[in-house]
Amino acid sequence: MSVAVVKHPFVEALVSGGRALPAAPASWLNQRRAAALERANALSVPTTRNEEWRFTDLAPLTRLRVAAPAVAAGAVDVAPYVVPEAVARLVFVDGVPVPALNARCALPTGVMVGTLAAGLKTHATAIENHLARHAGFEQQLFAALNTAWLRDGAFVHISKNVALAEPLHILNIATREDTAACPRCLIVAESGAQCTIIEDYVTATGDAYFNNAVTEIVVAPNAQVRHVRAQRESLNAVHIATCAVSLAKDAAYISQSIAFGARLSRYNLDIVQQGEGARTEIDGLALISGKQVADTHSFMDHAFAHGRMIQLHKTIVGGEAHAVFNGKVMVREGAQLTNAAQQSRNLLLSSKARVDTKPQLEIFADDVKCAHGAAVGQLDAEQLFYLKSRGLPEAQARNLLTYAFGAEIVDRVPVKSLVAQFERAIMAQTGSGV
């Protein structure tokens, strides 16, 4: 296979890591990895001249030294990140599965939680039909790099009409400086199935490293997936992630995405409606300070009639941090009776904090109900005055109002222990003068 010459040293290092991986156990997977490797060679690192990246400078990423694909480290303490409500926990350290850290209770019949390698032995058809089929890598460099590196990942399969009340926890832990990890996750909910997935990115180091994650979620007719995504990386790390969701007829996808960490983070959420009556609820919160950058891009593609979507994205930005939100809703011709609403609300805590927000509607149908809006502001002076008049010091009053702004999103997370963890993180960050 002939490929173009890679000129950027960072991409060359990552592509070389992909070349060094052993062959996959399935020929079709080797073919997809090879196609992704070819695209990774051909694509360039996005710059601020690219419209989709014009607010986000990738310089912190390109300055990283990237090691070969990581080998899982030794003992890692997962206790701070345990979710007691979870019926199963699947752990990856620096992108590598570590079975010794997994935990599970008795799973109902029809629920598969494990690695892709294990899933290929029991659900080969489902994996072949969906893996690297929804997160397109033809024009997306980082999705291409992830797919080229694909050797294993998380796999969840919920069989037809199985309703799993307890959440499943996929825990990704970064431990080593100057390493690149490419976490991969495939979630398939068959017709009538229901589940809650916690996708968690945490760190055991304060060093610089790179996480390049791709998640694909397939929701069959009348199925429902609740997806809680937490990004709590090192403040020196770079975190770039893609989540691609496919919704069949009358399917539902409900998402809460919480981002606290990383020097530079980018989250691309792409949802495609593949049948009538699909329902989507998207909540997002980015809480950043210092010189952090948090960039969220979402794309909701209404391709069939009777689709419903509601989205609320919030940012809390302090110091010299920079938050970006670009939310695009497309209603295609024939997608009549679509009902979509999108809101971007942003709180600036300092004079040097910055927010760029761009909600978008592209409508090609004539019988729809769609709305969007954006607001950027500071803490309300009257609310501050009220709290101070009741005896609260100004700093405490500011922290309380900041916390309340973010709690609207956090309180919707359907897992109590995670809500408590997020609340502590918000209080710690606001209390430190974010």
C-alpha positions, 0 to 999 in steps of 0.5 A: 500500500502506497501512502503520502509522506508525512511531514509533521513530526507529531503525526509521524510519531503517531503514525509510526506507532500505528505501524508498529502494532501487531495484526488484528485477529480479524482481516476486516479490522486489519483492512480498516486500520490500513485505510485509516493509516493511509488517511492519517498519512494524507491528512494534516494537523488542523490549524486556526485557518481551518474553520472548524478549528479557528478558535483552537490552537493545537500548539500545546499538542504538537509540542508534546513528545510522543512515545510508542504505544503505552504498555500498562503500568503496574499498580494503579489506585482506582479507589478515588474513582469507584462508582458504587452504583455500577454493576460492572467496571472496565479499566484501561491504563494508558489505553491498555486493558488491565483486567486485574482492576475490573469489577463486576456483579452478576450481569443479566443475561444478554449483557456483554461488558468487556474488551473488543478482543473478547467481544470478537469471540462472541459478538463478531458480527455486531462488532464488524457491522459497527466498529469504525463505521460511525466515527468517520475517519476520512476527513478527521485526522484524530479519528483516523489516528485512533483507528490506525492504532486500534488494537483493543478497547471497550465493548458493551452489547445490550441484547434485545429488550434487556433493560439494565437499571444499574450503570456500567463504568468504563474507566480510563486512567492516564499514568505516564508522561509523554505518552499517547493513548487511543482509547476506543469504545463501542456500545451497541443497544439492540431493539428495546434495550436500555442502559446507562454508560459512564465513560470516565477519563481520569489521571494519576499524574500531573504530567503532560500526555495525549489522549485521543479517544473515539466512542461509537454508540449504536441505538436500535429502534425503541432502545435508550442509552444514557451516556455520562462522560467525565473528562478529569485529565491532568492540567498539562494533558491534551484530550481530543475525543470523538463520539459518534451516535447512530439513532434508529426509529424511536431511539433515545440518546441522553447525554451529560458531558462534564469537562474539568481537566486538560490543558487543551480539550476538544470534544466532537459529538456527532449524532445522526438520526437514522429513523423517525421519532428519535429523541436526543437530550444533550447537556454539557458543562466545561469548568476551566481556569488558568490557561486551559482551553475547552472546545466542544463541537456538536452536530445533530443531523435530523434526517427523518421526521418527528425528531426531537432534540434539546441541548443545554451547554454551559461553560464557567471560565476563569483566569485566562482560560478560553471556552469554545462551543459550536453546536450545529443542528441540521434539519434535512429535506423531508425531516418534517415536524422536527422539534429542536432547541439549543442553548449556550450559556456561559459565565466569565469569572475574570476580565481575561477569560474568553468564550467563543460560542456559535450555535447554528441551525441549517433547516431544509424542511418547512414544517419544523419548530427549531430555536437556538440562543447564546448568552455570555455574562458575569455573576449577577451584581444583585444576587451578589449583593443579596448574599453579602447582605445576608452575611456571606463574604464576597468570595464565598458568595461568588463561589456559591453563585458559580457552583449553582450555575454549574449544578444545573447540569451536574444534578441531571447526572443519573448516578448519585455518587458521580454527582457528589464527585462532580460537586466536590470538584466544582466546589474545589475549583470555585473555592480556589479562585477560578 
